[in-house]
């Protein structure tokens, strides 16, 4: 796949490379004791000044102590996430300053590592380990680190768009915040595909769409694999993560934050990863649930018509198309229970899931092709329809 001049950087990593990176880190984490020097060497592929190396090692040891045996939803160790986010940042920005790498490693500290989750004696050990991190970087850098962590933290009950608005408000003085968040969203997107057998050949997607449109006797795409076993993250939950990517990229454009270098490379990689995840979801829907080529063709034509009339350029709720109100109807929820129920309802509606997956392909292709593209109606104040 080639990319337009507007976003000419190639992606820094693909799904298979991400899974390999995860396995390397996981191998190191499985050791007794954990080889933090080995993990640091994999994460930072360049020599470091001794003081910087010491600060990063203290941060890794703190994370290892704080996360312990905790797991992510799909099963991998929770500590893998911050380590991989830092590794992704460094792939995009090999010379990133150590204080940026530290903020990346610790970006979830204020949300994940809180006193209520530990016994008092354990919490004192964790606090002591974090104090060692701050001591290793010195007072001035420690203050900057704490400030970054506050910007990167979503407050309890805070809506996602409001949280991003708070984050982006700090980006004019500290553009590294946006770069860190892009690396975070990229890891969350790739992490949806922890199961290798659930990987559909996304490269076939456009060929299948061509066949649906142009081959008179096309029999339809039917997967030759058994339906994947149920996972804790299903297709509707994956679509929700793509929605979060679309909101973040849109708010970056809305705020007029121009990213270069690492930020641009991560933006490209996130958009491409989001397209490929959307393709995987669409092919899954076509291959297992909506197998009739005439029905597939009608769905494709309907979404194409909606795109050509500018439906993906704004939040619309005119009610004259099934995709009007998609974001607010399927992905904006007042609380966790409503989110659980809403995504469960979306999961039961395979045609709507197919439309949503195709919509995200269009949306992220727009981000790749048009440097001025953003979805009007998405602001830090909310997601509201635009006339």
LINBEL-V846744 format. One record per run of one state. SS is the DSSP state (h for helix, s for strand, l for the rest). FROM is the first residue (numbers start at 0). TO is the last residue. If there is no record, write none. Layout:
{{SS	FROM	TO} {SS	FROM	TO}}
//
This chain:
{{l	0	3} {h	4	6} {l	7	13} {h	14	28} {l	29	34} {h	35	42} {l	43	48} {h	49	66} {l	67	69} {s	70	70} {l	71	75} {s	76	76} {l	77	77} {h	78	91} {l	92	96} {h	97	104} {l	105	107} {h	108	111} {l	112	113} {h	114	116} {l	117	118} {h	119	136} {l	137	137} {h	138	151} {l	152	158} {h	159	168} {l	169	174} {h	175	192} {l	193	194} {h	195	197} {l	198	200} {h	201	213} {l	214	233} {h	234	253} {l	254	260} {h	261	288} {l	289	291} {h	292	307} {l	308	309} {h	310	312} {s	313	313} {l	314	324} {h	325	329} {l	330	334} {h	335	347} {l	348	348} {h	349	368} {l	369	374} {s	375	375} {l	376	376} {s	377	378} {l	379	380} {s	381	382} {l	383	386}}
//
